[in-house]
Amino acid sequence: MGKVVAVILTYNRKELLEKALAAVYAQTRPCDGVIVVDNASEDGTRQMLNESAYPGLKAYVLSANIGAAGGFNAGFRLAYQHGADFVWMMDDDVFPEPDALQRLLDADEFLAQKGVEHSYLLSTAYTEHSQVTNTPEVSQLTNEVGYGNWPALVEHGLIPIQRATFVSILVPRPVLTRHGLPIASMFIWGEDYEYTLRISRKRPGFLVGNSRVQHVRQKSGAQNLLKEENPSRLKFHRHHVRNNIFIARKYFSTRKLLGVIWFSLKTLSKLLRRAELAKSRVLVHGMIEGLSFYPAEESVNSPFDNLKVKALPVESLFSQRQSPPGFDRAMPPVIESLQGNCS
């Protein structure tokens, strides 16, 4: 089995990050490396990482917050540079059960034995109240006789999927080589959907039923501008609207695109009737951007400078500890070239 590098993206949630790290390091099949990407937290996350006792942990603090999309882009890139054969990606609010990684790897081996090509593997996510969350979309790929092929491996607890989130997703190295990275300029909300759609067009991903993680939710349900109550999050809904239109333009039919736009217009009508002008402005801004937003896909070997941030390695206390076998202590070349500019 290949080298597995877990990547945890974090921002201002050091208590959740500590729990996520504990869960990742408690895996029955240990990771060959663990990377934390800190999206410029201001809550003492860096100090916590500096003082952590996890062997072989590598942490990088980005010089500015570039959103979840940029953070995931950086995380996949760093793991790839560290020679990962599999990148196990998640947020800081995801707590895998002890055998979650082993179950993903077992599924990868089973599919290989069956000769079933796949683009990624995904754990089944549950809230802290044991409710299913982050449900992916079933793959629309068909078999040789033209029928949907999703029931083929249900008896083995595997369902082919297409659109999914980065809540405990295992991506093989060749997929990153072939398809590149998540689009950093999407900033937040939808970058994982776009990426999983992109990589599963010809080879489905698979939901692994017996690989379970807990995903702690700040609020229930999907993102919803009508129900948003946090003023600090309001501006980010512009990205949500824009990215949904962009994804529909890129991957779906004109009819689907018109449906996405119609839904946004209905939401706008409700907001105007409720005299919620700030939310209305955010939605209109997102719709206008969505009609012309079409960022390019980015190779996994593209320059780190494309992200317009620096990645500062957190070292000190844990830098002298023993790394797991095969997890090279040296930083990848792209990071080495940035060190002189990180002061």
N, C-alpha and C positions, 0 to 999 in steps of 0.2 A: 504494500500500500504506500502511496506517495506521501510527500511532506505536506502537512496541513498547518496553515497559519491562520489563526483566528484574528479578526480585526473588530474592534469595538469603537464606534464613533460616539463621542461624548461632547456635551456642552452644558456647563453650569449645573450638573447633577452628580456631584461627587459621591453622594450617598448611594444613589442607584448604581453608579459605576463600580463602587466597591462590591456591591452584591453581584453584579454581572461578572466581575473578575473572579470572585470566589466560585461562582457557578462554572465558569469556563475552566478554571484550574482544578475543579473537582471531577472532571470528566473521566470515565472509566478508560477511555482511549485518550491519553494525554495529547494535547496539541504539540506540534514540533516547534511552534513559536506563537507568541501572542503580541499583537501590536495594538496600542491605543492611539487613536487620532483625536486630539483635543482641539475643538473648533474655537480656540481663543477664549476659554472659560475665564471667569473672573471671580470664582467662588472658592479658590484654594485647591482646585483640582490638581494643578501642577505640583504643589507641595505634597499632596496626598500621594501622587504617583512617585515623587522623589523618595518618599519615605516608605514606600510599599516593599513588602518582603517576597514578592513573587519572582521566582527564578526565571531569568531569561526574558523578562518583560521588556519590550521596547515601546517607548512612548514618544510621540511627536506633538508639539504644540504649534498649531498654525498661527502665523503672525496676525491674522484677521479672520473673522467669522465669514466663511464663504458658503454658508448654508449646508443643509444635509447633502445636497447634490455634490457640492464641491468637496465636502468631507469624505463622502463615499468614493468619489473619484480619487482622492488622495490615498485613501485606505487600500483600495484595490491596487493602485499603482505601487505603493510601498511593499505590499505583500508579494506582488509579482517580482519586484526588484530583489526581494529577499529569497527568491527561488521557490516560492510556493507552488506545489502541484495542485493544491486545492486552497481556495480562499473561503474561509467560513466567516461571513459578514453578518453584523448585527448592530443595533443601537444599544445604548447604555441601559435601557429599560427592558431588556430581554434577558431572562434567566433560564438557561437550558437545564433540563433534567440531566442527571449524571450520565445517562447513556445516550443522550441526544446525538452527539457526534458519531458514536459507534454505529448507531442505527442508520445514519446518513451514509456512512462508509459501507455498511453491509448492503444497503440498497444499491450503491454504485457498483459493488462487486456482483450483485445478483443481476443487475441489468446488463453488465458486461458479459456475464455468462450466457445470458439469453440473446445476446447480440442486439440489444435495444439501445440505439444511440439516444443520448439525452444532453440537454444544455445546462441543466442545473438541478439540484435537489433542494427541497424545502421542508423544514420542520412544520409540524402542525402546532399552531399557536393558540393559547388559551389565556383569558384574562385571569386576574387574581381570584375571580369568583367562578372559575372553571367554565366560562362561556367561550365558545369558539370565537376567535377574532382574526383579522387580517386574512379572510378567506380569499384564496386565489381563484382565478377563472379557469375552468376546464378547457383543455386544448381543443381546438376545432379541427385539428388534423384528422384525416380519414384514412381508413385502411384500403387495401387493394380493391375491395368491392364497393368502395364509396361510402361506407358507413363510418360514423364517428368511432374512433378507436379507444376512447377513454375507458370502457369497461374491461379491457383486455387483461389488466393486471390487478384488478380490484381485489381478487382473492388473496393477493400477496400484500395488501395494504398500500398499493401504489396507484396513484391517479395522475395521468398526464395533464399538465397545466400549461398555461401561457402567461398571462399577466399576474404578477405577484409582488410582494413587498420584500424588503431586505431584512425580514425578521427571521434570522437563522437560515440563511441561504448559503449553500455550498456550491461554488463555481469552479469548475476545472480550469487549469491553466490554458489548455488549448482554446477554450471559449474566449478567454480574455485576449489571447493572441489573435484570434480570428475576428472578433467583434469589437474590440476596444473597450472603452470605459463608459461609465455613466456620464451624462452630459452635465458638466459643472454649472453652466449658465442657467439651467433650470432652477437653481438655487434651493427650492424646497417644494415638496409635494408633487409627486408624479415622476421623479427621476427614476425610481425603482420600477414603476409600471412601464415606462418607456424602455428601460434597459431589458427587462425580462421579456417584453414583447419582441424586441429586436433580436435577442439571441434564441428565441424559441420558434421562429417562423418556419424552420425546416425540421428542427429536432426539439421535441417538447421538453419542458422541465417536468419534474415529478414531485408531487406531494407525498411525503413519507409518513404514513399514519402513526407509526410507533416511535417516531422521533418527536418529542414534545418539548415545548418551551412555554414559559409564562411570559406574557407581554403585559406589563403594567400600563394601564391606560390612565392619562390625566382626566379624560372625559370619555363618555361612551359614544360610540357611533363614528361614522366617517366625518371628514371635514365638512362643515356646513356654515356658510356665511350668515344665513338667517339666524342660526342659533349661537353664533359667536358672541361671547360675553367678555372676553379678555381684550381690552383696548390695545395692549402691546402686540397682540397677534393679528389684529385686524388688517394691517398693511400687507401681511404675507398672503392673504387670500387672493391678492392680485396675481401672484405666481400660480396659485391653484387654478384659477380661471384660465389664465394664459396657457398653462401647460396642458390642461385638458383639451383645449381647442387645438393646440399644436399636435398632440398625440392623435386626435381624431383625423386631422389633416394628413398626417404621415402614414397612418396604418389602416384607416377604415374608409368606408365608402362615403360618397357625398351625402347620402341619406343619413348616415351616422353623424357626420359633421354637422349637418343642419339640425339634427336632434340635440346635439350638445349646445349649439348656439341658441336654439329655441328654449332649452332648459334655463340657460343664463338669462334670456329675456324675460321668462316667467318669474325668475327670482328677482330680477330688477323691478318688475312691476309690483311685486309684493313689498319690496323695500321702499319704493316710492309711496305706496299706499300707507305704509307705516311711518312715513316721513323720516326714514333712516338715511339721511343724505350722505353721511360719511361712508357708510357701507355701499351705497349706490355708486359713489365716485370710484371706490376700489374696484367694484365689479366692472364698470364701464372701462376703466383703465386696463384691466386684465383682458377684456374682450378685444379692445383695439390692438393691444400688443399681440394677442393670440393669432390674429389674422396675418401678421407679417413675421412672426417669430419662427425661425427655422434654423437652429444652430447645427453646426457640423458635428458629426461623430468624431471621436478622438482616439487615436491609437494608444495602446498601453505603453508604447515606447516614446510617446510624444514628450517634449520638454516639460519639466515640472513648472517652469516659469509661466506656462500657459495659465496656471491657476492664479497668477499675480499675488502669490503669498510666499512666505518662507516657511519651511518646516524645521522647527527648532527641536533637536533631540533632547529629551529629559534624561539625564544620566545620573551623576553623583552616586547616591547610596547604592542603587541596584546595579550600576554599571560594572561593579567588581564581582558580582555574583556569577555563578556558573550558568551558562546558557544550556538549554537542552541540546543533546547531540544533533548535529546537522543544522542548527540554527546559527548561522554565521554572525558573530558579534559585529563585524564591520558593517557600516551603513552602506546602503546602495549608492552607486556612483552619482546618481542624480542628486542625492542629499549631500554627499561629500562636497559637491561643487557649490553648494549653497552656504556651507558653514561660515565662510568668511564674510558673508553679508547678513548674518543673523544677529549681530549685536544691537 
